[in-house]
Amino acid sequence: MQQPKTLSKRKHIVLTSHPGYSGEKPPRIRWGETDPLQRGPIVGSLTNQAHRNVIGTHSGSYSVYRALAVASGTLQPNHRADLTNTAPIVPIGPYPSWADPEQIVSLDPFGAIVGEAYAHLYQQGYDIRPTIAVTKAHIQMPELQEAVAKGRLSVDGKIVKSGGSLVVTKVAIEPVWYLPGIAKRLNVRESDLRRALFQQTGGMFPELVTRPDLQVFLPPIGSITVYLIGDIAAITDPNRQLAVRVHDECNGSDVFGSDICTCRPYLVHGIEVCVETAQAGGAGVIVYFRKEGRALGEVTKFLVYNARKRQEGGDSASAYFSRTECVAGVQDMRFQELMPDVLHWLGIRRIDRFVSMSDMKYNAIVDSGIKIVQRIAIPDELIPADAQVEIAAKQAAGYYSEKVAPDEIALTTIKGRSFTE
């Protein structure tokens, strides 16, 4: 594999169109280095323009609200974050995947440990912000309390507390895109990727087309949240079981319980499978992406709902995807090719129970080098009546299918049930 050129081999370009630029060279980024000091910090803050070595800035889409706060005078633009006692509650990694520029291209693997790794640069005045935070929490969902009441889940006092609350380790991840790696993952030229990003954001980031020396982009998009259930060491232990649910945001269902889709029921079922696996000595991982409406957005999603239900003959599986494409021009913009990065950041090499029937998710994970032993469908009794159209449409389109690697099937049982049933 051809390694990307580093800044040390290029002349530093001075562009007067970028405000505050002084000509001082910022820290170099060598994506894929094992040592975070050799890799270099991600400096996307705005307190000193001369230190910046990325395109864009921190906080994703929330950076716009930061601009409002600055404009209104409620936030000083030169504020530096006090990171005292903000380090991860639980250590994660490092893993070999952290130094593989092929496996991780959409997040900074060192994003949670910048305070420790780059302490000397902080002392020199560099405003280096974490892009990953790790904490612990309790979550409560009525469906989990019902699972306890019906005996599907047991209160063990460690993972499931009395009352049905669930103990989790919670991780928040802001996207950090290594543009050469993103382009390779999508099989496009980096120059074409940069130009499309520049044009489709209305020219918001001119550095995309004027600064080829800057190879890292902090995109203004939603973040990722990961919920880890059980012993974190079990996630990478080949002798222990791992359950995973990768879930893409659906505000209407996940939060408000809309019954037109299976999103919240499938999410809850995934959590239940993860808890079962953790209580049997393994671990569970829930990955939650902010990709509302298959990354088409909620406005587009609601327009499609209207179009489907108002068509002659009513809502139907045959029009499920076609009406989406008529409105949005494409059926899906989630680009699951980037999704496995977070799994590689966790050091995952095998998933025993993958709570999803999506071929796009399955193929993306397997093609990235992670084995999937079993795929788990949502039980029929959890599918809302109004969501039957969704299931039928996905089955007809080949979106939903069962794939099991027979040589990888584990015979371990949970509560008397085989993983293969």
The 8 nearest C-alpha neighbors of each residue, nearest first, counted from 0:
[[1, 2, 101, 3, 100, 99, 183, 180],
 [0, 2, 3, 4, 100, 179, 101, 180],
 [1, 3, 0, 4, 5, 100, 31, 30],
 [4, 2, 5, 1, 179, 30, 29, 180],
 [5, 3, 2, 6, 8, 9, 7, 29],
 [6, 4, 7, 8, 29, 3, 9, 28],
 [5, 7, 9, 8, 27, 212, 4, 10],
 [6, 8, 5, 9, 27, 10, 4, 11],
 [9, 7, 6, 5, 4, 10, 11, 212],
 [10, 8, 6, 7, 11, 5, 212, 4],
 [9, 11, 12, 8, 6, 7, 212, 13],
 [10, 12, 9, 13, 24, 212, 6, 22],
 [13, 11, 10, 14, 210, 212, 22, 9],
 [12, 14, 22, 15, 11, 20, 21, 17],
 [15, 13, 16, 17, 12, 20, 209, 210],
 [14, 16, 17, 13, 18, 20, 19, 21],
 [15, 17, 14, 18, 20, 13, 19, 205],
 [16, 18, 15, 14, 20, 19, 206, 13],
 [19, 17, 20, 16, 15, 48, 21, 14],
 [18, 20, 48, 21, 17, 49, 47, 15],
 [19, 21, 49, 18, 48, 22, 17, 15],
 [22, 20, 23, 49, 19, 48, 13, 24],
 [21, 23, 20, 13, 24, 49, 11, 12],
 [24, 22, 21, 49, 25, 50, 20, 11],
 [23, 25, 22, 26, 49, 50, 11, 27],
 [24, 26, 50, 52, 51, 49, 27, 23],
 [27, 25, 39, 28, 52, 24, 40, 50],
 [26, 28, 39, 6, 25, 29, 52, 5],
 [29, 27, 39, 38, 30, 26, 40, 5],
 [30, 28, 38, 5, 32, 31, 27, 39],
 [31, 29, 32, 38, 28, 100, 177, 98],
 [30, 32, 98, 100, 99, 29, 33, 38],
 [31, 33, 38, 98, 34, 30, 29, 37],
 [34, 32, 98, 35, 31, 97, 38, 37],
 [33, 35, 37, 36, 32, 38, 98, 39],
 [36, 34, 38, 37, 39, 33, 116, 109],
 [37, 35, 39, 34, 38, 116, 117, 40],
 [38, 36, 34, 35, 39, 32, 29, 33],
 [37, 39, 29, 35, 32, 36, 28, 30],
 [38, 40, 28, 36, 37, 27, 35, 26],
 [41, 39, 42, 28, 38, 26, 127, 117],
 [40, 42, 43, 127, 39, 52, 53, 28],
 [43, 41, 51, 127, 52, 44, 40, 53],
 [42, 44, 56, 51, 53, 57, 41, 55],
 [43, 45, 42, 46, 56, 126, 57, 51],
 [46, 44, 47, 48, 43, 51, 77, 56],
 [45, 47, 77, 44, 48, 76, 126, 78],
 [48, 46, 45, 49, 50, 51, 44, 126],
 [47, 49, 51, 50, 19, 45, 20, 46],
 [48, 50, 47, 20, 23, 51, 21, 25],
 [51, 49, 25, 48, 47, 52, 42, 125],
 [52, 50, 42, 48, 43, 49, 53, 25],
 [51, 53, 42, 25, 50, 213, 26, 43],
 [54, 52, 215, 216, 43, 213, 51, 55],
 [53, 55, 216, 217, 215, 206, 213, 56],
 [56, 54, 217, 216, 53, 218, 43, 204],
 [55, 57, 43, 217, 44, 54, 58, 59],
 [56, 58, 59, 43, 217, 44, 62, 55],
 [59, 57, 61, 62, 60, 173, 56, 219],
 [60, 58, 219, 220, 61, 57, 62, 218],
 [59, 61, 219, 220, 62, 63, 221, 58],
 [62, 60, 63, 64, 58, 59, 65, 219],
 [61, 63, 65, 58, 60, 64, 59, 66],
 [64, 62, 66, 61, 65, 60, 67, 59],
 [65, 63, 67, 61, 66, 62, 68, 60],
 [66, 64, 62, 68, 63, 67, 69, 61],
 [65, 67, 63, 69, 64, 68, 70, 62],
 [68, 66, 64, 70, 65, 69, 71, 63],
 [67, 69, 65, 71, 73, 74, 66, 70],
 [70, 68, 74, 66, 72, 67, 71, 76],
 [69, 71, 67, 72, 68, 66, 73, 74],
 [72, 70, 68, 69, 73, 67, 74, 66],
 [71, 73, 69, 70, 74, 68, 75, 67],
 [72, 74, 68, 71, 69, 75, 70, 67],
 [75, 73, 69, 68, 72, 76, 78, 71],
 [74, 76, 77, 78, 69, 73, 72, 68],
 [77, 75, 78, 69, 74, 46, 45, 66],
 [76, 78, 46, 75, 79, 45, 47, 74],
 [79, 77, 75, 76, 80, 46, 74, 81],
 [80, 78, 77, 81, 126, 46, 76, 44],
 [79, 81, 82, 78, 128, 126, 127, 83],
 [82, 80, 83, 79, 85, 84, 78, 128],
 [81, 83, 85, 80, 84, 114, 86, 128],
 [82, 84, 85, 81, 86, 114, 80, 115],
 [85, 83, 86, 82, 87, 81, 88, 114],
 [84, 86, 82, 83, 87, 132, 88, 81],
 [85, 87, 84, 88, 112, 111, 114, 132],
 [88, 86, 133, 89, 134, 132, 90, 85],
 [87, 89, 134, 133, 86, 90, 135, 85],
 [88, 90, 87, 91, 133, 134, 168, 135],
 [91, 89, 87, 92, 88, 133, 93, 86],
 [90, 92, 93, 89, 345, 231, 87, 94],
 [93, 91, 94, 90, 345, 346, 344, 97],
 [92, 94, 91, 97, 95, 108, 346, 96],
 [93, 95, 92, 96, 97, 346, 344, 345],
 [96, 94, 97, 98, 93, 99, 346, 33],
 [97, 95, 99, 94, 98, 343, 102, 344],
 [98, 96, 95, 94, 108, 99, 344, 93],
 [99, 97, 31, 33, 32, 96, 95, 100],
 [98, 100, 96, 31, 101, 102, 97, 103],
 [101, 99, 31, 102, 103, 98, 104, 30],
 [100, 102, 99, 103, 180, 104, 184, 31],
 [103, 101, 99, 100, 340, 96, 104, 343],
 [102, 104, 340, 100, 101, 105, 99, 106],
 [103, 105, 177, 180, 176, 106, 181, 100],
 [106, 104, 176, 175, 174, 103, 177, 337],
 [107, 105, 175, 174, 104, 176, 108, 103],
 [106, 108, 110, 109, 175, 105, 130, 174],
 [107, 109, 110, 97, 106, 344, 111, 103],
 [110, 108, 107, 111, 112, 113, 35, 97],
 [109, 111, 130, 131, 107, 129, 108, 112],
 [112, 110, 131, 132, 129, 109, 113, 130],
 [113, 111, 115, 114, 109, 110, 116, 86],
 [112, 114, 116, 115, 117, 129, 110, 111],
 [115, 113, 112, 118, 117, 116, 82, 86],
 [114, 116, 113, 118, 112, 117, 86, 119],
 [115, 117, 113, 114, 118, 112, 35, 36],
 [116, 118, 120, 113, 119, 115, 114, 121],
 [117, 119, 121, 115, 120, 114, 116, 122],
 [118, 120, 122, 121, 117, 123, 116, 115],
 [121, 119, 123, 122, 117, 118, 125, 124],
 [122, 120, 125, 118, 124, 123, 119, 126],
 [121, 123, 119, 120, 124, 118, 125, 117],
 [124, 122, 120, 121, 125, 119, 118, 126],
 [123, 125, 121, 122, 126, 120, 47, 119],
 [124, 126, 121, 120, 127, 123, 50, 122],
 [125, 127, 44, 124, 121, 128, 79, 42],
 [128, 126, 42, 125, 41, 129, 44, 121],
 [127, 129, 126, 130, 44, 113, 42, 80],
 [130, 128, 110, 131, 111, 113, 127, 132],
 [129, 131, 110, 173, 172, 111, 128, 132],
 [132, 130, 111, 172, 110, 129, 171, 173],
 [131, 133, 171, 111, 170, 87, 134, 172],
 [134, 132, 170, 87, 169, 88, 171, 89],
 [133, 135, 88, 169, 168, 87, 170, 132],
 [136, 134, 168, 169, 167, 88, 133, 137],
 [135, 137, 167, 166, 168, 138, 169, 134],
 [138, 136, 166, 165, 167, 164, 139, 135],
 [137, 139, 165, 164, 136, 166, 140, 167],
 [140, 138, 164, 165, 141, 163, 137, 143],
 [139, 141, 143, 142, 144, 138, 164, 163],
 [142, 140, 144, 143, 145, 139, 163, 146],
 [143, 141, 145, 144, 140, 146, 267, 147],
 [144, 142, 146, 145, 140, 141, 163, 147],
 [143, 145, 163, 141, 147, 142, 146, 148],
 [144, 146, 148, 142, 143, 147, 149, 141],
 [147, 145, 143, 151, 149, 144, 148, 152],
 [148, 146, 152, 150, 144, 145, 149, 153],
 [147, 149, 145, 146, 150, 144, 151, 152],
 [150, 148, 146, 147, 151, 145, 152, 144],
 [149, 151, 147, 152, 148, 146, 153, 145],
 [152, 150, 146, 149, 147, 153, 148, 271],
 [153, 151, 147, 150, 146, 154, 275, 271],
 [152, 154, 147, 155, 150, 151, 159, 146],
 [153, 155, 159, 160, 156, 161, 152, 163],
 [154, 156, 157, 159, 153, 158, 160, 278],
 [157, 155, 160, 159, 154, 158, 161, 153],
 [156, 158, 155, 159, 160, 166, 154, 229],
 [159, 157, 166, 165, 156, 155, 229, 160],
 [158, 160, 165, 154, 155, 156, 157, 164],
 [161, 159, 156, 164, 163, 154, 162, 165],
 [160, 162, 163, 154, 156, 164, 159, 155],
 [161, 163, 164, 160, 144, 154, 159, 147],
 [162, 164, 144, 161, 160, 159, 143, 147],
 [163, 165, 139, 160, 138, 162, 159, 137],
 [164, 166, 159, 138, 137, 158, 160, 167],
 [167, 165, 137, 158, 136, 159, 138, 164],
 [168, 166, 228, 136, 227, 135, 169, 137],
 [167, 169, 135, 227, 226, 134, 136, 228],
 [168, 170, 226, 134, 135, 225, 133, 167],
 [169, 171, 133, 225, 224, 132, 226, 134],
 [172, 170, 224, 132, 131, 223, 225, 133],
 [173, 171, 131, 223, 222, 130, 224, 174],
 [172, 174, 222, 130, 131, 175, 223, 58],
 [175, 173, 106, 105, 222, 176, 217, 172],
 [176, 174, 106, 217, 105, 107, 216, 173],
 [177, 175, 105, 216, 215, 178, 104, 106],
 [176, 178, 215, 104, 180, 179, 214, 181],
 [177, 179, 181, 180, 214, 176, 215, 182],
 [180, 178, 182, 181, 189, 177, 183, 214],
 [181, 179, 183, 178, 104, 182, 177, 184],
 [180, 182, 178, 184, 183, 179, 104, 177],
 [183, 181, 189, 187, 185, 179, 180, 184],
 [182, 184, 186, 180, 185, 181, 187, 179],
 [183, 185, 181, 182, 186, 180, 336, 337],
 [186, 184, 182, 183, 187, 181, 336, 334],
 [187, 185, 183, 184, 182, 188, 181, 189],
 [188, 186, 182, 185, 183, 189, 192, 191],
 [189, 187, 191, 190, 182, 192, 186, 183],
 [188, 190, 192, 182, 191, 179, 193, 187],
 [189, 191, 193, 188, 192, 194, 208, 187],
 [192, 190, 194, 188, 189, 193, 195, 187],
 [193, 191, 189, 195, 190, 194, 196, 188],
 [192, 194, 190, 196, 207, 191, 195, 189],
 [193, 195, 197, 191, 196, 192, 198, 208],
 [196, 194, 198, 192, 197, 193, 199, 191],
 [197, 195, 193, 199, 194, 198, 200, 192],
 [198, 196, 202, 194, 195, 200, 199, 204],
 [197, 199, 195, 201, 202, 200, 196, 194],
 [200, 198, 196, 201, 197, 195, 202, 194],
 [201, 199, 203, 202, 198, 197, 196, 204],
 [202, 200, 198, 199, 203, 197, 204, 196],
 [201, 203, 197, 198, 200, 204, 205, 199],
 [202, 204, 200, 201, 205, 197, 198, 199],
 [203, 205, 206, 202, 207, 197, 55, 54],
 [206, 204, 207, 208, 202, 209, 203, 197],
 [207, 205, 209, 210, 208, 204, 54, 211],
 [206, 208, 205, 193, 209, 204, 210, 197],
 [207, 209, 206, 205, 210, 194, 193, 211],
 [208, 210, 206, 207, 205, 211, 14, 212],
 [209, 211, 206, 212, 213, 208, 207, 12],
 [212, 210, 213, 209, 214, 208, 207, 206],
 [211, 213, 210, 214, 6, 9, 11, 12],
 [214, 212, 211, 210, 53, 215, 52, 54],
 [213, 215, 178, 177, 212, 211, 216, 179],
 [216, 214, 177, 53, 176, 178, 213, 54],
 [217, 215, 54, 176, 53, 218, 55, 175],
 [216, 218, 55, 175, 56, 54, 176, 174],
 [217, 219, 220, 216, 59, 55, 174, 175],
 [220, 218, 59, 60, 217, 221, 62, 58],
 [221, 219, 59, 60, 218, 222, 174, 289],
 [222, 220, 289, 59, 60, 223, 219, 290],
 [221, 223, 173, 172, 289, 174, 220, 288],
 [224, 222, 288, 172, 287, 171, 289, 173],
 [223, 225, 171, 287, 170, 286, 172, 288],
 [224, 226, 286, 170, 285, 169, 287, 227],
 [227, 225, 169, 285, 168, 284, 167, 170],
 [228, 226, 284, 168, 167, 283, 169, 225],
 [229, 227, 283, 167, 282, 284, 277, 226],
 [228, 230, 277, 282, 231, 158, 283, 227],
 [229, 231, 232, 233, 282, 228, 281, 277],
 [230, 232, 233, 234, 229, 282, 227, 228],
 [231, 233, 230, 234, 235, 236, 282, 229],
 [232, 234, 236, 231, 281, 235, 230, 282],
 [235, 233, 232, 231, 236, 282, 241, 347],
 [234, 236, 233, 347, 346, 232, 237, 348],
 [235, 237, 233, 238, 239, 234, 232, 240],
 [238, 236, 239, 235, 240, 349, 233, 234],
 [239, 237, 236, 240, 233, 281, 235, 241],
 [240, 238, 281, 237, 236, 233, 241, 280],
 [239, 241, 281, 351, 282, 276, 242, 238],
 [240, 242, 282, 351, 350, 281, 283, 234],
 [241, 243, 352, 283, 273, 353, 351, 350],
 [244, 242, 284, 353, 283, 285, 354, 352],
 [243, 245, 285, 354, 269, 353, 246, 286],
 [246, 244, 286, 285, 287, 243, 247, 355],
 [247, 245, 287, 286, 244, 288, 248, 266],
 [246, 248, 288, 290, 287, 289, 249, 291],
 [247, 249, 291, 289, 290, 288, 250, 246],
 [250, 248, 291, 253, 251, 252, 292, 262],
 [249, 251, 253, 254, 252, 248, 255, 291],
 [252, 250, 255, 257, 249, 254, 253, 256],
 [251, 253, 256, 257, 263, 255, 250, 254],
 [252, 254, 263, 250, 249, 251, 256, 255],
 [255, 253, 250, 252, 256, 251, 263, 249],
 [254, 256, 251, 252, 257, 253, 250, 263],
 [257, 255, 252, 254, 253, 258, 251, 263],
 [256, 258, 252, 251, 255, 259, 260, 253],
 [259, 257, 260, 383, 385, 256, 386, 252],
 [258, 260, 386, 385, 257, 261, 383, 252],
 [261, 259, 386, 258, 262, 389, 252, 385],
 [260, 262, 264, 265, 263, 382, 386, 383],
 [261, 263, 265, 264, 260, 252, 266, 253],
 [262, 264, 253, 266, 252, 265, 261, 267],
 [265, 263, 267, 261, 266, 262, 268, 381],
 [266, 264, 268, 262, 263, 267, 261, 377],
 [267, 265, 263, 269, 268, 264, 262, 270],
 [268, 266, 270, 264, 269, 265, 263, 271],
 [267, 269, 265, 271, 270, 266, 264, 272],
 [270, 268, 266, 272, 267, 271, 244, 354],
 [269, 271, 273, 267, 268, 272, 274, 266],
 [270, 272, 268, 274, 273, 269, 275, 267],
 [273, 271, 275, 269, 274, 270, 276, 268],
 [272, 274, 283, 270, 276, 242, 271, 275],
 [273, 275, 277, 271, 276, 272, 278, 270],
 [276, 274, 272, 278, 273, 277, 271, 279],
 [275, 277, 273, 279, 281, 274, 278, 282],
 [278, 276, 282, 281, 229, 274, 280, 279],
 [279, 277, 275, 280, 276, 274, 281, 229],
 [278, 280, 276, 277, 281, 275, 413, 240],
 [281, 279, 277, 278, 276, 239, 282, 240],
 [282, 280, 277, 240, 239, 276, 233, 241],
 [283, 281, 277, 229, 241, 233, 228, 234],
 [282, 284, 273, 242, 228, 241, 243, 277],
 [283, 285, 243, 227, 226, 228, 242, 244],
 [284, 286, 244, 226, 225, 243, 245, 287],
 [287, 285, 225, 245, 246, 224, 244, 284],
 [286, 288, 246, 224, 223, 247, 225, 245],
 [287, 289, 247, 223, 290, 248, 246, 286],
 [290, 288, 221, 248, 291, 222, 247, 223],
 [291, 289, 294, 248, 247, 288, 293, 292],
 [290, 292, 248, 294, 296, 249, 293, 289],
 [291, 293, 296, 294, 295, 300, 297, 290],
 [292, 294, 331, 295, 333, 291, 290, 332],
 [295, 293, 290, 291, 333, 292, 332, 296],
 [296, 294, 292, 293, 299, 332, 291, 297],
 [297, 295, 292, 291, 294, 299, 298, 300],
 [296, 298, 300, 299, 292, 291, 301, 295],
 [299, 297, 301, 300, 296, 302, 295, 292],
 [300, 298, 302, 297, 301, 296, 295, 303],
 [301, 299, 297, 303, 298, 302, 292, 304],
 [300, 302, 304, 298, 303, 299, 297, 305],
 [303, 301, 299, 305, 304, 300, 298, 306],
 [302, 304, 306, 300, 301, 305, 323, 307],
 [305, 303, 301, 307, 302, 306, 308, 300],
 [306, 304, 302, 303, 308, 307, 309, 301],
 [305, 307, 303, 309, 304, 308, 310, 302],
 [308, 306, 314, 304, 305, 309, 310, 303],
 [307, 309, 314, 313, 305, 306, 310, 304],
 [310, 308, 306, 307, 305, 313, 311, 314],
 [311, 309, 313, 307, 308, 312, 306, 314],
 [310, 312, 313, 309, 314, 308, 307, 315],
 [311, 313, 310, 314, 315, 309, 308, 307],
 [314, 312, 308, 310, 311, 309, 315, 307],
 [313, 315, 308, 307, 310, 312, 316, 318],
 [316, 314, 317, 318, 388, 313, 319, 307],
 [315, 317, 392, 388, 319, 318, 391, 389],
 [316, 318, 315, 319, 392, 320, 321, 395],
 [319, 317, 321, 316, 315, 322, 320, 307],
 [320, 318, 316, 317, 321, 322, 392, 315],
 [319, 321, 323, 322, 318, 330, 324, 317],
 [320, 322, 318, 324, 323, 319, 325, 317],
 [323, 321, 325, 324, 320, 318, 319, 303],
 [324, 322, 320, 326, 321, 325, 303, 330],
 [323, 325, 329, 328, 330, 321, 327, 322],
 [326, 324, 322, 323, 328, 327, 321, 329],
 [325, 327, 323, 324, 328, 322, 303, 299],
 [326, 328, 324, 329, 325, 323, 299, 295],
 [329, 327, 324, 325, 326, 330, 323, 331],
 [328, 330, 324, 327, 331, 323, 332, 325],
 [331, 329, 324, 323, 320, 328, 332, 327],
 [330, 332, 293, 329, 333, 294, 295, 334],
 [333, 331, 294, 334, 293, 295, 330, 329],
 [332, 334, 294, 293, 335, 331, 290, 295],
 [335, 333, 336, 332, 337, 338, 331, 185],
 [334, 336, 338, 337, 333, 363, 360, 359],
 [335, 337, 363, 334, 338, 184, 339, 185],
 [338, 336, 335, 339, 340, 334, 105, 184],
 [337, 339, 335, 340, 336, 341, 363, 334],
 [340, 338, 342, 341, 364, 337, 343, 363],
 [341, 339, 103, 343, 342, 338, 337, 344],
 [340, 342, 344, 343, 339, 345, 338, 106],
 [343, 341, 339, 345, 344, 340, 347, 346],
 [342, 344, 346, 340, 345, 341, 347, 96],
 [343, 345, 341, 342, 346, 340, 108, 97],
 [344, 346, 342, 343, 347, 341, 92, 91],
 [347, 345, 343, 344, 94, 235, 348, 342],
 [346, 348, 343, 345, 342, 235, 349, 234],
 [347, 349, 369, 370, 346, 350, 235, 368],
 [350, 348, 370, 369, 347, 371, 351, 241],
 [349, 351, 371, 241, 352, 370, 242, 372],
 [352, 350, 372, 241, 373, 242, 240, 371],
 [351, 353, 242, 373, 350, 374, 354, 243],
 [354, 352, 374, 243, 355, 242, 375, 373],
 [353, 355, 375, 244, 269, 374, 243, 352],
 [356, 354, 357, 353, 375, 376, 374, 244],
 [355, 357, 399, 376, 400, 374, 358, 401],
 [358, 356, 399, 359, 360, 355, 398, 361],
 [357, 359, 361, 360, 398, 362, 399, 356],
 [360, 358, 362, 357, 361, 363, 335, 398],
 [359, 361, 363, 357, 358, 362, 335, 364],
 [360, 362, 358, 364, 359, 363, 365, 357],
 [363, 361, 365, 359, 364, 360, 366, 358],
 [362, 364, 360, 336, 366, 361, 365, 335],
 [365, 363, 367, 361, 362, 366, 339, 369],
 [364, 366, 369, 362, 367, 368, 363, 370],
 [365, 367, 363, 368, 364, 362, 369, 361],
 [366, 368, 364, 365, 369, 363, 339, 102],
 [367, 369, 365, 366, 370, 364, 348, 102],
 [370, 368, 348, 365, 349, 364, 367, 371],
 [371, 369, 349, 365, 350, 372, 348, 368],
 [372, 370, 350, 373, 351, 349, 369, 353],
 [371, 373, 351, 407, 408, 404, 403, 350],
 [374, 372, 352, 403, 351, 371, 353, 375],
 [375, 373, 353, 354, 352, 355, 356, 401],
 [374, 376, 354, 355, 353, 373, 352, 356],
 [377, 375, 356, 355, 378, 354, 374, 401],
 [376, 378, 265, 379, 375, 381, 268, 382],
 [379, 377, 380, 381, 376, 382, 268, 265],
 [380, 378, 381, 382, 377, 376, 383, 387],
 [379, 381, 378, 382, 383, 377, 384, 264],
 [382, 380, 379, 378, 264, 383, 377, 265],
 [381, 383, 379, 380, 261, 386, 384, 387],
 [384, 382, 386, 385, 258, 381, 261, 387],
 [383, 385, 386, 387, 382, 258, 259, 388],
 [384, 386, 259, 383, 387, 258, 388, 260],
 [385, 387, 260, 259, 383, 389, 388, 384],
 [386, 388, 390, 389, 385, 384, 391, 383],
 [389, 387, 316, 391, 386, 390, 392, 315],
 [390, 388, 392, 386, 387, 391, 393, 260],
 [389, 391, 387, 393, 392, 388, 394, 386],
 [390, 392, 394, 388, 393, 389, 316, 395],
 [393, 391, 316, 395, 389, 394, 390, 388],
 [394, 392, 398, 396, 390, 395, 391, 399],
 [393, 395, 399, 391, 397, 396, 392, 398],
 [396, 394, 392, 393, 397, 391, 398, 316],
 [395, 397, 393, 398, 394, 392, 399, 391],
 [398, 396, 394, 399, 395, 393, 400, 358],
 [399, 397, 393, 396, 358, 357, 394, 400],
 [400, 398, 394, 356, 357, 397, 393, 358],
 [401, 399, 356, 402, 397, 398, 358, 394],
 [400, 402, 374, 356, 403, 399, 375, 376],
 [403, 401, 400, 374, 404, 373, 356, 372],
 [402, 404, 373, 405, 372, 401, 374, 408],
 [403, 405, 407, 372, 406, 408, 402, 373],
 [406, 404, 408, 407, 403, 372, 373, 409],
 [407, 405, 404, 408, 372, 409, 403, 371],
 [406, 408, 372, 405, 404, 409, 371, 403],
 [409, 407, 405, 372, 406, 404, 410, 419],
 [410, 408, 411, 407, 418, 351, 419, 372],
 [409, 411, 417, 412, 418, 408, 419, 416],
 [412, 410, 409, 417, 418, 413, 416, 240],
 [413, 411, 417, 416, 415, 418, 410, 414],
 [412, 414, 416, 415, 279, 417, 411, 275],
 [415, 413, 416, 412, 279, 275, 417, 151],
 [414, 416, 413, 412, 417, 411, 418, 420],
 [417, 415, 412, 413, 414, 418, 420, 419],
 [416, 418, 412, 419, 420, 410, 411, 415],
 [419, 417, 420, 412, 410, 409, 416, 411],
 [420, 418, 417, 408, 373, 410, 409, 416],
 [419, 417, 418, 416, 375, 373, 412, 410]]
